[in-house]
Every structure is written in structure tokens, then in C-alpha cells.
Amino acid sequence: MYASQLKALSDPNRMLIMKKLATNEHCRCDANCACRLLESFDFSQPTLSHHMKTLCSSGLVAAKRDGSRTHYQINRDVYEELLAYLRESITPGICECDNN
């Protein structure tokens, strides 16, 4: 599970998309609509769709259809779980040689 999330975040464009989603998270406008997101990046609509599919498949982003539009938001529960895993994985532990 974490591997697919980390792989999704390994692409610089997807990191920029995540940053944009986080920045617009509390906006009441359509800032996180696919058509508005596309305006912020220098790539095509199919490329944005590919990136969003990867982020959604990893569980980091949720998509919600509203008529012909798709709105995206960060799945905070999944994102926080990934951060906790990363924090835990780099927390110093007891060295095995100290157990002797």
C-alpha cells in the first residue's frame, strides 16, 4: 500500500498537483476542478488525467463527479497515515548490538 503511494508521489508533477490541491483545499470555488487544475500546469488534459488516475488509485486523492466536472481533494486520512508510517520508519530504535 505505502509503496504505491510513494510511487505516486515520486513524480514531480504529481507533487505539484498535491501542493495545488492542498493550497485550494478550503476554496469554495471550483479551484480543484480538473479544468481549473489544468490551467495551472503546462501539460495536456490526457496527461493531467493520467496523473490524477495515479493519485486516485493510490488513495491519496479522491475524485467526486459533479455533472460533467470532476473535483479532486486530498484524502487526508490516507495522507496522514502515510506520514505516520514515514515518521515511524525513520524513528531511531534500539540497535541490535545493544541487546547483547
matplotlib code that plots the C-alpha trace (Angstrom):
import matplotlib.pyplot as plt

x = [0.0, 2.6, 4.8, 2.1, 1.5, 5.3, 5.5, 2.6, 4.4, 7.7, 6.7, 7.5, 4.3, 2.2, 3.9, 3.0, -0.6, -0.8, 0.6, -2.1, -4.8, -3.7, -3.5, -7.0, -8.4, -10.6, -11.7, -15.4, -14.8, -14.0, -10.3, -9.8, -11.9, -9.9, -10.5, -9.2, -6.3, -5.2, -4.8, -2.1, 0.1, 2.0, 0.7, -2.2, -5.6, -4.7, -1.5, -3.4, -5.9, -3.1, -1.6, -5.0, -5.7, -2.4, -3.1, -6.6, -5.5, -3.0, -5.8, -4.1, -6.7, -10.4, -12.4, -16.0, -18.1, -20.4, -22.2, -19.6, -16.9, -14.6, -13.4, -10.4, -9.4, -6.6, -7.7, -6.4, -6.8, -4.7, -2.1, -1.8, -1.4, 1.4, 3.1, 2.8, 4.4, 7.3, 7.8, 7.8, 10.1, 12.8, 12.5, 15.6, 15.3, 17.4, 20.4, 20.5, 24.1, 22.9, 20.8, 23.9]
y = [0.0, 2.5, 1.6, 2.7, 5.9, 6.7, 5.8, 8.2, 10.9, 10.2, 12.2, 15.9, 16.9, 14.8, 16.5, 19.9, 18.7, 17.7, 21.1, 22.8, 20.6, 21.4, 25.2, 25.2, 22.8, 25.4, 27.4, 27.5, 28.0, 25.3, 25.6, 21.8, 21.0, 19.2, 22.0, 24.6, 22.5, 22.1, 25.9, 25.8, 23.3, 23.1, 19.7, 18.3, 17.2, 13.5, 13.9, 15.5, 12.6, 10.1, 11.9, 12.1, 8.5, 7.5, 9.7, 8.4, 4.8, 5.2, 6.5, 9.8, 11.8, 11.4, 12.3, 13.5, 13.9, 16.9, 16.7, 16.9, 18.1, 16.2, 17.7, 16.4, 16.6, 15.1, 12.1, 13.4, 10.2, 8.2, 11.1, 11.3, 7.5, 7.6, 10.4, 8.5, 5.4, 7.5, 9.1, 5.6, 4.1, 6.7, 6.9, 5.8, 2.4, 0.2, -1.1, -4.9, -4.9, -3.1, -6.2, -8.3]
z = [0.0, 1.0, -2.0, -4.4, -2.6, -2.5, -6.2, -6.9, -5.1, -6.8, -9.9, -9.6, -11.5, -9.1, -6.2, -7.7, -8.2, -4.5, -3.5, -5.6, -4.2, -0.6, -1.4, -2.8, -0.2, 1.5, -1.5, -2.2, -5.9, -8.5, -7.9, -7.7, -10.7, -13.4, -15.9, -13.4, -12.3, -15.9, -16.2, -13.5, -15.4, -18.7, -19.8, -21.7, -20.4, -21.0, -19.0, -16.1, -16.3, -16.1, -13.1, -11.3, -12.0, -10.4, -7.4, -7.0, -7.4, -4.7, -2.4, -1.8, -3.8, -4.0, -7.1, -7.0, -10.1, -10.4, -13.7, -16.4, -13.9, -11.7, -8.4, -6.6, -3.0, -0.9, 1.1, 4.5, 6.3, 3.8, 3.6, 7.4, 7.6, 5.1, 7.0, 10.3, 8.6, 7.3, 10.7, 12.4, 9.8, 10.4, 14.2, 15.9, 17.6, 19.7, 17.9, 17.8, 19.1, 22.3, 23.2, 23.9]

ax = plt.figure().add_subplot(projection="3d")
ax.plot(x, y, z, "-o")
ax.set_aspect("equal")
plt.show()
